[in-house]
């Protein structure tokens, strides 16, 4: 079974567009992470008391590693969630800081972006238990978006941050009580970007701005421009921990500048730097070695205090470097946080790098390979399509252009090399199994579906609907009847009559029975449809997910009934049906995780064991009925969740008996019912208290009369089994059976 096996991923190759992701982790019961090992790390913080403990600030909260980066897990209990702007995700953690003397205390700056990428925030949150739980530490800055954060090493209850409210300028704020209350301390109207505190002199703080560096030596009461030789955009600051008069500034276009007099004067130190867009800086606390990361994704190292630099990015591929950190006790261990490509680690001071297992991909869509079990296509939030599996490693195509979420994916069932990716600014096609994509249609496409009988017929929807009958070469608009329905977010094709297609729109479910020539409402009171699924064996049964639950139709959409018993009032963003047992249905919710129903949606139970992110945007099953969930910020998870059927045992007649199953699930009369995985074979043994067992009713096979008698049942449906102890039968059906047997 998938949940019991151990998987080892071996990196076999490096292509120009991707790196195989080496990892090894044991599969456990419940959900298991399978990658991709990627994501954005805006900030990296190392526990100074226990440097094998790391924290990463990402697009979806805080991730933690307790083993030096080998494994990462989200640790966000208590942090505000991304419900405010679900399409943009969050919380964005641009800033992290660890208490210098108590590593279990961590501070995180919480920021969101709205649909126009305008920031809002929740200020600072703190954890005192190593990230296990978080609480607000944002008195006075409850709406502040935080971009940089620092703790005073000499007085750790004093913190500084740089942040802003809305689109206003960013300024410096200060707390002297560990974050309980904050006050504005900027006295200059200059847009600030980064803050750094002198590690040796309490009260001395530097702020990097769009116009250079400002400094305070009196705890923020007054600030002085420190721009002699430096008057440019500052993205990074680093202070020498052994000689704090030495300060380095990373600039946007001017490279690295150095001051040896506390910022009074600056000198460019760029010998060997081939990129002057320096986004991140850090210093080895035990030497004069510096590391610089650039907006071009390059990493540089200086072993002489910035006098000369050399590139050390071999093995790192990234569009941008956001963060750097050095192990405080083992200086040869360095971490780099990238934009979208994860966290890399070097254990030899940057000579070689390896990708860690951070899985912070925001998954918007999934599609299973039609014939290769366990192989998936994954669409992320920034126009990237991954392909591969946990066993083979993950590759990704060059980013689609422009950069928008990949909201829909579809794979040709007969020619899996043909893959379609839907984005809000175009539909893309790959003819080589996802290695590269080309623009197929310049329209908003949030959903795509392929005719399973004639795969050259493809449907796409977003702002309206489109159809291709030649494999995506040409397209025709098919909007007759869809006008005014709003965004089309999901498409589902009747697998037995593929000219029947369903569309989920803001105005509910619409249906065509003639391949899109015209559409008619198939709502029955359903408004705001988000997701769809059609029963593959009985396609008149259709499910739709809405903003508040699931609805079901058994007549092809003519009538719908609410099917949300057991579901929370949450958006059902994804639906999937077990292809072997269509009454086994799965619902992915945005904020409450995954739910399953074994009775065609009549009732639902949570399926969230070991699922660390409950924001699920995509679900799919493969040819083995294995279920995959794409989360908004923690990658893809897999579970072996077979359908379950109930087995009930009854006694007929007098005298009594004990009945037990070999697995221990049935022990009747105390426990006469049990649920079993589909396909499980159960052996029941009955022993009469007096006299003999007369026989069984409802078994596949049984051993007949005797003091002890056995019954074998294979659970391919809900089963009811009865033991005949003699005497009067309880139902007319039992009477007829007993007459035949006796």
Secondary structure, DSSP 4 states (H G I P E B T S, - for coil): -GGG-EEEE----EETTEE---EEEE--SS-EEEE---B--SEEEE-SSSTT-EEEEETTEEEEESSTTSS-EE--TTS--GGGGTTT---EEEEEEE-SS-TT-EEEEEEEE-TT--EEEEEEEEESSTTSS-EE--TT-TT-EEEEEEE-SSSTT-EEEEEESTTSPPEEEEESSTTSS-EE---S---EEEEEE-SSSTT-EEEEETTEEEEESSTTS--EE--BT--S-EEEEEE-SS-TT-EEEEEBSS-EEEESSTTSB-EE--TT-S--BEEEEEE-TTSS-EEEEETTS-EEEESSTTS--EE--TT---S-EEEEEE-SS-TT-EEEEESSB-EEEESSTTSS-EE------BEEEEEE-SSSTT-EEEEETTS-EEEEETTTEEEEPSPPSS---EEEEEE-SS-TT-EEEEETTEEEEESSTTS--EEEE-S-EEEEEE-SSSTT-EEEEESSEEEESSTTSS-EE--TTTTT---EEEEEE-SSSTT-EEEEETTEEEEESSTTS--EE--TT--SEEEEEE-SSSTT-EEEEESS-EEEESSTTSS-EE--TT--SS-EEEEEE-SS-TT-EEEEEBTTEEEEESSTTSS-EE--TT----BEEEEEE-TT--EEEEEBTTEEEEE----EEEEEEEEESSS-EEEEETTSS-EETTB-EEEEETT-EEEEEEEESSS-B-EEES-SEE--SBSEEEEEEE-SS-EEEEEE-SS--SSHHHHHHHHHH-
